[in-house]
Amino acid sequence: DALQIPFGSLVQKAVRRRSSKLGPVSHITTYVPDELAQRFGRKDLLRKPILRLIEESGVEMGRAQQTVSARQADGAVARELEVAVGTALLAVNRLVFDVNDRPVQWLHGLYRPDRYEYQMDVSQVGSVDARISVKENLSE
């Protein structure tokens, strides 16, 4: 539904753990419509961020809708992120659109709050300036 494609359409699902020198930072699941995902594969995903691969497929990025909440780690994610089951994690859902307002990526990420923080400057007038901070450079 989020990608606004017909039920049963093919998508590329990628599940990745991102890490820094401190250890695991996030467990990220992304979905990309098959028509875009046919242009890159597993090896490409190991070398480059998925948004860059989508851009290299000819997509001009537009906007994104994002929500940030909290979720407890289940057994599988706890093992991946090296935390106890039930640990509070930051949960991010992001829908990325191209310049024609077509959804090109759906992302669900779970982040260790001790290694990741989300910063946003909000003003009554003007734009929002949002930044993501990770304590070390990430590797996928």
C-alpha positions in Angstrom: 0.0 0.0 0.0 2.7 2.5 1.0 4.5 2.1 -2.4 1.1 2.6 -4.2 1.6 -0.5 -6.4 -1.0 -3.2 -7.1 -1.4 -6.0 -4.6 0.9 -8.9 -5.6 3.4 -6.7 -7.4 7.0 -7.7 -7.0 9.3 -5.6 -4.7 12.9 -5.9 -3.6 13.2 -6.5 0.1 16.6 -5.8 1.7 17.3 -6.5 5.4 20.6 -5.0 6.6 22.4 -4.3 9.8 24.4 -1.1 9.9 27.4 -0.8 12.2 30.0 1.6 13.4 33.3 1.0 15.1 31.3 0.8 18.4 29.2 -2.1 17.0 25.7 -2.6 15.6 23.7 0.6 15.2 20.5 -0.3 13.3 18.5 -3.1 11.7 16.9 -1.7 8.5 14.4 -3.3 6.2 13.7 -1.6 2.9 11.2 -2.2 0.0 11.7 -0.9 -3.5 9.4 -1.4 -6.5 10.7 -4.2 -8.7 10.9 -2.0 -11.8 13.6 0.1 -10.0 15.2 -2.8 -8.1 15.9 -4.7 -11.3 18.8 -2.3 -11.9 20.8 -3.3 -8.8 21.4 -6.4 -6.7 22.9 -7.8 -3.6 26.5 -6.9 -4.5 25.5 -3.3 -5.2 23.7 -3.1 -1.9 26.8 -4.1 -0.1 28.8 -1.3 -1.7 26.5 1.6 -1.8 23.6 3.2 0.1 20.2 2.1 -1.4 19.1 5.7 -2.1 22.2 6.3 -4.2 21.5 3.1 -6.2 17.9 4.3 -6.8 19.3 7.7 -8.0 21.8 5.9 -10.3 18.8 4.0 -11.7 17.6 7.4 -13.1 15.3 8.5 -10.3 15.4 12.1 -9.1 14.6 12.1 -5.4 11.9 14.4 -4.1 10.6 14.3 -0.5 10.1 11.9 2.3 7.5 11.3 5.0 8.9 9.9 8.2 7.7 8.9 11.6 9.9 8.2 14.7 8.6 6.3 17.6 9.8 3.6 20.0 9.6 -0.2 19.9 11.0 -3.0 22.0 13.6 -5.4 20.5 12.3 -8.8 19.8 14.6 -11.9 19.9 15.8 -11.7 16.3 16.5 -7.9 16.3 18.0 -8.1 19.8 20.6 -10.6 18.6 21.4 -8.5 15.5 21.8 -5.3 17.6 23.5 -7.0 20.5 21.0 -5.8 23.1 18.6 -7.6 25.5 15.2 -8.7 24.4 12.8 -5.9 25.3 15.3 -3.1 25.0 13.7 0.2 23.8 14.8 1.1 20.3 14.0 4.1 18.1 11.7 3.0 15.3 11.7 4.9 12.1 9.3 4.5 9.2 10.1 6.5 6.0 8.4 6.6 2.7 10.6 8.2 0.0 9.1 9.9 -3.1 10.7 11.0 -6.4 10.2 14.5 -7.8 6.9 13.3 -9.4 5.6 12.2 -6.0 5.8 8.5 -6.8 6.9 6.3 -3.9 10.3 4.7 -4.6 11.3 3.3 -1.2 9.6 2.2 2.1 12.0 1.8 5.0 11.5 0.5 8.5 14.5 0.9 10.8 15.2 0.0 14.4 18.0 1.9 16.0 20.0 1.6 19.2 19.4 4.9 21.0 22.8 4.8 22.7 24.5 4.9 19.2 22.0 6.9 17.1 20.1 10.2 17.7 17.8 12.2 15.6 18.0 16.0 15.8 15.6 18.5 14.4 15.4 22.3 14.5 11.8 23.5 14.3 10.7 27.0 13.8 7.2 28.7 13.6 8.3 30.4 10.5 10.4 28.8 7.8 11.7 25.4 7.2 12.7 22.4 9.3 16.3 21.5 9.6 16.7 17.8 10.5 20.0 15.9 11.1 20.9 12.4 12.0 23.9 11.8 14.2 25.7 8.5 14.7 28.7 8.4 17.0 30.9 6.7 14.4 30.9 6.3 10.6 28.5 3.6 9.6 29.3 0.6 7.5 26.7 -1.8 6.1 
